[in-house]
Amino acid sequence: MSHDLAEHLRFFEDLGVTGISRDQAWRARRAKTPVVAPAAEPPPSPAASAPPSPEALLTSVPTAKVATPSQLLTVLREEIGPLCMRCKLATLGRKQVVFGIGNPNADLMFVGEAPGADEDEQGEPFVGRAGQLLTKIIEAIGLRRDDVYIANVIKCRPPGNRNPEPDEVDQCEPFLFRQVDAIKPKVVIALGKFATQSLLKTGEPITRLRGRVFNYRGASLIPTFHPAYLLRNPTAKRDVWDDMKKARAILQGDE
């Protein structure tokens, strides 16, 4: 325990953190007013047909009846399915779809590139070494991993951890859009070059994009370096810390 605490404090020192607030008040998610569903229709007769598929549910049920972010994400997860076959990654060795994880009501959302080997094995984004570092970065601004939402541009691991190809992004990116639209975060942090360029539809390098704030689907998008890059280049941690302080200021209403 003391060793883990010492490692945690050394990480904060690398970031340039000089103090940590214990005030929990700003963590609280503002209450979202649920959408009021229309008056219930009469129950179906015993002879009614079987329940509709998730695909039919998504297209036939008015949005007003799917009132919460959690419900919207559940419908989306079911539509994608556990073994999506929409692109060639389904036949290139991936084990499972990695949908996303976290608080459906999160004010802060992280978006990476694609699942890696550990994520493909466990079915959860950012669980390897880079994911452990991401957890520490989240904690550095006074949040927990459970307070945020984490997803990727695409949901399946490319072979050899290569970059996703355009046709793969075209098939999967609309699902990310719908995740963002369901959660409605205040801040989206794009992790790394690929995620940033995909979300902003630009070819500019990450070194020119980070440090700036962009409008993205109703949220403030902040590009920063990928945690895997920080494992290879620890000196970039201070740049990421600057980006995280910017995110925290927006979340607290200071910007």
Buried (B, 14 or more C-beta within 10 A) or exposed (E): EEEEEEEEEEBBEBBEBEEEEEEEEBEEEEEEEEEEEEEEEEEEEEEEEEEEEBEEBBEEEEEEEBBBBBBBBBBBBBBBEEEBEBBBBEEBEBBBBBBBBBBBBBBBBBBBBBBBEBBBBBBBBBBBEBBEBBBBBBBBBBBEBEBBBBBBBBBBBBEEEEBBEEEBBEBBBEBBEBBBEBBBBBBBBBBBBBBBBBBBEEEEEBEEBBEEBBEBEEBBBBBBBBBBBBEEEEEBBEBBBBBBBBBBEBBBEEE
